[in-house]
């Protein structure tokens, strides 16, 4: 099954000049969605994760069912102010400015193996920040994964862990 057949391209979204890869069409197709999760499970399980960390927000859609499939835990990496209780932040640079992601202070025990998962890897900034945040709280991060990689943006170069994507686009 070619998963690209189930991912819709939307030109000029969310603004002119951006070509958006929409996974909602993949999520709507039961057999294709199951195949995507099965493929990711085969890739991620080799890294023996204790937990998967999903990056807000579409990363949650991928990481949560994948964690269930693998029988491991799931933790959310969220934008500032979205998690209850004590949190640990990580600020990172964007092309124009900065952003912050946070994790609940008690979400990961030091030494746990946590694989970072998102729907799409573009420039790699947010995924690199997620890896750094998890290390800040003591996690071991053996790998990262996504459904889609925009290879032409070379985001994997910003990652210092093995990275796998099921689908890649060169433009």
GIURGI-V758300 format. One line per field, one symbol per residue. psi: psi as a letter, one per 20 degrees, with the letter a starting at -180 (. if undefined). Layout:
# GIURGI-V758300
psi=???
This chain:
# GIURGI-V758300
psi=pohhijpppoqkpirpipopooihhghiogghggggggghghghhijlqhqpoppphhhhhghghggghikrrpqporrpjipqaprproqqqrhnbrrpqqqphjhpqpiqopppprhpoeiiggghhgggghhhjjqpnirqqrgqpnhiikhhhiqkqqpqqhpqpi.
